[in-house]
Amino acid sequence: MKTKYKIKIAQIISFFLRPFFKKNQIHIRNKIKWMLDLNEGIDLSIFLFGTSEKKIENLKQIFKSNTKLTIIDIGANIGSISLPLAKIFNKSKIFAIEPTNYAFKKLTKNLNLNNNLKKNIILNQLFLSKIKKPTKVWSSWNFDDNKSKHKRHLGTLHSIKKKSYISLTKFINLKKIKRVDFIKLDVDGHELDVLKSGEKFFQTNKPVIFIEIAPYLYPEFNYNCSELIAYIKELKYSFYSEDLKKISNINNYVKKITYGGSENFYLMNNYKT
């Protein structure tokens, strides 16, 4: 389904729910406290499902819950992945990276509501990049009528913290991270640039990656989906569905994604289903 249709459906659900709840009301989902605005797509997803990505829980088939993992959440937004993972893998350390002032403020508030998770999550207001240095990125999917929204995924731009640009490799070295087990990558078109910014790291490290692929989006960033796939293959990764089924021909597979839509994949170097 196209992203804009998903947003339209969410808009209808939000319309009927909002009269019963205050804006930025605290809700508890799966024993995690959230300050949510039901006029926002990601917030509504947390309200309905407890996270923005239900299939992220399939990580439990790859890692045991009591494993001490090192996780990097790139494009953490308001914490919709970081907080649930901190609860599932409660011995782990999660580096939550979010560049926009808008989402980082909400991420900080949500983490502060959960003292039991604060020890596991380190917040970083940074933009991971090799080349790109935008001043704004898409980080809000609200249901207001606004002509400045993205024409297809209906996102709203928000400003990035000044002088916050850093490569993935430099970030890992700066934080003295010895091992990375898992990376979540959802940066709405900047995926190739982020991956290239960690090229030196990926040459010797192959963490599991959870990535959103949106073929329609990349031409806006001067590359195409085939280039992204080719680069991922150069890094010695194979593609798996959200349900951890290996995809034999990823180029043919992505051609079936509805134009204007996206799909999540696990990237793994050596995994036996």
C-alpha positions as semicolon CSV with decimal commas, in nm:
position;residue;x (nm);y (nm);z (nm)
1;M;0,000;0,000;0,000
2;K;0,124;0,349;-0,083
3;T;0,250;0,547;0,215
4;K;0,006;0,830;0,148
5;Y;-0,288;0,586;0,170
6;K;-0,158;0,453;0,502
7;I;-0,145;0,813;0,624
8;K;-0,502;0,877;0,504
9;I;-0,630;0,571;0,692
10;A;-0,440;0,683;1,003
11;Q;-0,591;1,030;0,962
12;I;-0,942;0,887;0,977
13;I;-0,860;0,681;1,288
14;S;-0,704;0,988;1,449
15;F;-1,014;1,198;1,372
16;F;-1,236;0,962;1,573
17;L;-0,989;0,911;1,861
18;R;-0,872;1,266;1,931
19;P;-1,195;1,395;2,089
20;F;-1,145;1,142;2,370
21;F;-0,783;1,228;2,452
22;K;-0,590;1,544;2,532
23;K;-0,298;1,652;2,318
24;N;0,033;1,522;2,455
25;Q;-0,143;1,300;2,705
26;I;0,060;1,026;2,875
27;H;-0,031;0,673;2,767
28;I;0,109;0,338;2,876
29;R;0,174;0,073;2,611
30;N;0,347;-0,256;2,696
31;K;0,454;-0,105;3,030
32;I;0,624;0,190;2,857
33;K;0,504;0,546;2,921
34;W;0,460;0,776;2,623
35;M;0,362;1,139;2,578
36;L;0,162;1,117;2,256
37;D;-0,007;1,355;2,016
38;L;-0,267;1,153;1,827
39;N;-0,253;1,406;1,545
40;E;0,090;1,260;1,457
41;G;0,136;0,939;1,258
42;I;0,419;0,788;1,463
43;D;0,246;0,876;1,790
44;L;-0,076;0,717;1,669
45;S;0,112;0,401;1,573
46;I;0,256;0,377;1,924
47;F;-0,091;0,435;2,070
48;L;-0,238;0,153;1,858
49;F;0,051;-0,097;1,846
50;G;0,311;0,005;2,107
51;T;0,574;0,078;1,839
52;S;0,604;0,211;1,484
53;E;0,741;-0,125;1,360
54;K;0,580;-0,443;1,498
55;K;0,817;-0,673;1,306
56;I;1,113;-0,532;1,498
57;E;1,019;-0,790;1,761
58;N;1,150;-1,060;1,526
59;L;1,492;-0,964;1,657
60;K;1,409;-1,204;1,940
61;Q;1,455;-1,485;1,686
62;I;1,807;-1,361;1,613
63;F;1,923;-1,252;1,961
64;K;1,827;-1,387;2,300
65;S;1,650;-1,135;2,523
66;N;1,916;-1,163;2,794
67;T;2,199;-1,084;2,549
68;K;2,400;-0,768;2,609
69;L;2,358;-0,600;2,272
70;T;2,495;-0,276;2,137
71;I;2,229;-0,112;1,920
72;I;2,235;0,203;1,707
73;D;1,894;0,350;1,622
74;I;1,950;0,587;1,328
75;G;1,647;0,807;1,279
76;A;1,516;0,743;1,630
77;N;1,244;1,009;1,602
78;I;1,043;1,001;1,928
79;G;1,181;0,667;2,047
80;S;0,926;0,433;1,889
81;I;1,196;0,169;1,834
82;S;1,458;0,256;2,097
83;L;1,227;0,233;2,397
84;P;1,062;-0,102;2,305
85;L;1,405;-0,253;2,227
86;A;1,539;-0,131;2,561
87;K;1,253;-0,316;2,729
88;I;1,298;-0,636;2,527
89;F;1,678;-0,641;2,554
90;N;1,709;-0,490;2,901
91;K;2,081;-0,559;2,935
92;S;2,165;-0,374;2,617
93;K;2,302;-0,030;2,533
94;I;2,115;0,169;2,271
95;F;2,251;0,478;2,097
96;A;1,942;0,667;1,979
97;I;2,032;0,916;1,706
98;E;1,785;1,186;1,598
99;P;1,890;1,513;1,428
100;T;1,575;1,729;1,435
101;N;1,495;1,964;1,720
102;Y;1,127;1,870;1,697
103;A;1,161;1,493;1,734
104;F;1,460;1,500;1,969
105;K;1,263;1,709;2,219
106;K;0,982;1,451;2,215
107;L;1,233;1,164;2,235
108;T;1,388;1,321;2,547
109;K;1,047;1,362;2,713
110;N;0,949;1,002;2,641
111;L;1,275;0,867;2,780
112;N;1,243;1,080;3,093
113;L;0,903;0,919;3,157
114;N;1,074;0,578;3,187
115;N;1,345;0,580;3,451
116;N;1,386;0,203;3,418
117;L;1,497;0,243;3,055
118;K;1,722;0,549;3,092
119;K;2,023;0,340;3,185
120;N;1,999;0,156;2,852
121;I;1,952;0,449;2,611
122;I;2,203;0,719;2,521
123;L;2,051;1,012;2,332
124;N;2,246;1,179;2,050
125;Q;2,118;1,476;1,850
126;L;2,325;1,417;1,539
127;F;2,288;1,378;1,163
128;L;2,489;1,084;1,029
129;S;2,631;1,160;0,686
130;K;2,931;1,127;0,455
131;I;2,845;1,417;0,224
132;K;2,497;1,557;0,280
133;K;2,438;1,848;0,517
134;P;2,070;1,942;0,494
135;T;1,926;2,200;0,732
136;K;1,589;2,024;0,749
137;V;1,463;1,664;0,715
138;W;1,126;1,489;0,727
139;S;1,048;1,395;1,089
140;S;0,675;1,453;1,138
141;W;0,374;1,290;0,975
142;N;0,088;1,494;1,115
143;F;-0,267;1,494;0,986
144;D;-0,304;1,869;0,932
145;D;-0,369;2,008;0,586
146;N;-0,043;2,168;0,484
147;K;0,077;2,246;0,131
148;S;0,442;2,221;0,239
149;K;0,416;1,848;0,308
150;H;0,597;1,594;0,093
151;K;0,375;1,514;-0,206
152;R;0,396;1,135;-0,163
153;H;0,477;1,036;0,196
154;L;0,312;1,351;0,340
155;G;0,596;1,421;0,583
156;T;0,675;1,761;0,731
157;L;1,024;1,908;0,739
158;H;1,188;2,009;1,068
159;S;1,517;2,181;1,136
160;I;1,836;1,994;1,225
161;K;2,061;2,094;1,512
162;K;2,343;2,313;1,383
163;K;2,690;2,159;1,345
164;S;2,554;1,812;1,418
165;Y;2,693;1,630;1,111
166;I;2,915;1,327;1,164
167;S;2,993;1,002;0,981
168;L;2,882;0,669;1,123
169;T;3,242;0,548;1,145
170;K;3,352;0,863;1,329
171;F;3,055;0,837;1,566
172;I;3,144;0,477;1,656
173;N;3,507;0,572;1,713
174;L;3,416;0,883;1,912
175;K;3,189;0,684;2,143
176;K;3,455;0,411;2,170
177;I;3,203;0,146;2,070
178;K;3,385;-0,185;2,044
179;R;3,105;-0,390;1,889
180;V;2,772;-0,315;1,720
181;D;2,514;-0,595;1,705
182;F;2,217;-0,419;1,544
183;I;2,143;-0,102;1,349
184;K;1,799;0,034;1,268
185;L;1,814;0,266;0,968
186;D;1,514;0,478;0,871
187;V;1,617;0,816;0,733
188;D;1,368;0,883;0,452
189;G;1,598;0,891;0,153
190;H;1,937;0,945;0,315
191;E;2,003;0,570;0,351
192;L;2,284;0,545;0,094
193;D;2,471;0,844;0,237
194;V;2,445;0,704;0,592
195;L;2,572;0,362;0,486
196;K;2,862;0,516;0,294
197;S;2,950;0,723;0,601
198;G;3,012;0,393;0,781
199;E;3,207;0,224;0,501
200;K;3,527;0,182;0,706
201;F;3,325;0,033;0,991
202;F;3,135;-0,207;0,765
203;Q;3,457;-0,336;0,611
204;T;3,528;-0,528;0,932
205;N;3,189;-0,535;1,109
206;K;2,860;-0,686;0,993
207;P;2,586;-0,598;1,243
208;V;2,227;-0,696;1,161
209;I;2,053;-0,400;0,995
210;F;1,681;-0,321;0,981
211;I;1,622;-0,084;0,690
212;E;1,323;0,076;0,521
213;I;1,348;0,074;0,141
214;A;1,134;0,321;-0,053
215;P;1,225;0,299;-0,425
216;Y;1,015;0,601;-0,526
217;L;1,201;0,831;-0,287
218;Y;1,567;0,800;-0,387
219;P;1,568;0,998;-0,714
220;E;1,506;1,308;-0,500
221;F;1,846;1,236;-0,344
222;N;2,023;1,176;-0,678
223;Y;2,043;0,797;-0,672
224;N;1,812;0,504;-0,738
225;C;1,711;0,185;-0,560
226;S;1,941;-0,031;-0,774
227;E;2,240;0,173;-0,656
228;L;2,137;0,129;-0,292
229;I;2,094;-0,247;-0,337
230;A;2,427;-0,276;-0,518
231;Y;2,606;-0,093;-0,238
232;I;2,445;-0,312;0,028
233;K;2,562;-0,620;-0,164
234;E;2,913;-0,472;-0,180
235;L;2,904;-0,465;0,200
236;K;2,844;-0,844;0,186
237;Y;2,486;-0,836;0,311
238;S;2,191;-1,055;0,209
239;F;1,829;-0,939;0,218
240;Y;1,562;-1,094;0,440
241;S;1,195;-1,009;0,477
242;E;1,054;-0,874;0,802
243;D;0,964;-1,237;0,881
244;L;1,329;-1,339;0,833
245;K;1,280;-1,524;0,506
246;K;1,577;-1,490;0,270
247;I;1,504;-1,305;-0,054
248;S;1,688;-1,466;-0,344
249;N;1,643;-1,184;-0,598
250;I;1,605;-0,852;-0,422
251;N;1,606;-0,646;-0,744
252;N;1,298;-0,828;-0,875
253;Y;1,139;-0,817;-0,530
254;V;1,154;-0,437;-0,494
255;K;1,000;-0,392;-0,838
256;K;0,681;-0,532;-0,686
257;I;0,666;-0,263;-0,418
258;T;0,379;-0,031;-0,504
259;Y;0,500;0,303;-0,640
260;G;0,487;0,548;-0,353
261;G;0,519;0,264;-0,102
262;S;0,800;0,117;0,105
263;E;0,896;-0,205;0,279
264;N;1,127;-0,302;0,564
265;F;1,405;-0,558;0,534
266;Y;1,659;-0,723;0,759
267;L;2,013;-0,719;0,623
268;M;2,238;-0,999;0,747
269;N;2,580;-1,132;0,657
270;N;2,553;-1,487;0,785
271;Y;2,214;-1,600;0,907
272;K;2,059;-1,944;0,877
273;T;1,679;-1,953;0,872
